[in-house]
């Protein structure tokens, strides 16, 4: 097969790689095979690319794929939401106002292991609590 035919065959792999933040360094013909080289932001993304390759051709005999892991390519974690406790607050009330459901207060406890041990932990006005992303 020629370069264009192989590239077309594996186009969904190339598209997925780009979509998932893989930095592609090379996509060319080498030794009669399509050669894809790049760096993925995580092992999970690398595995997704390989799963796509195997869906197209389980033997991938016409492909050489060299993907390394580069954690610096991963998007930064979302900024933490911080809530400052005011007079009259309870964990239930904070969960209701910030998470949309008071029953989710255990999530706030989990997100603040240094400040909260359980539902009986006392909070004071001025305390700052991390509000988890759901």
Beta strands, then each sheet from edge to edge (+ up, - down):
strand 1: 23-30
strand 2: 33-40
strand 3: 63-69
strand 4: 81-84
strand 5: 128-131
sheet 1: 1+ 2- 3-
sheet 2: 4+ 5-
end
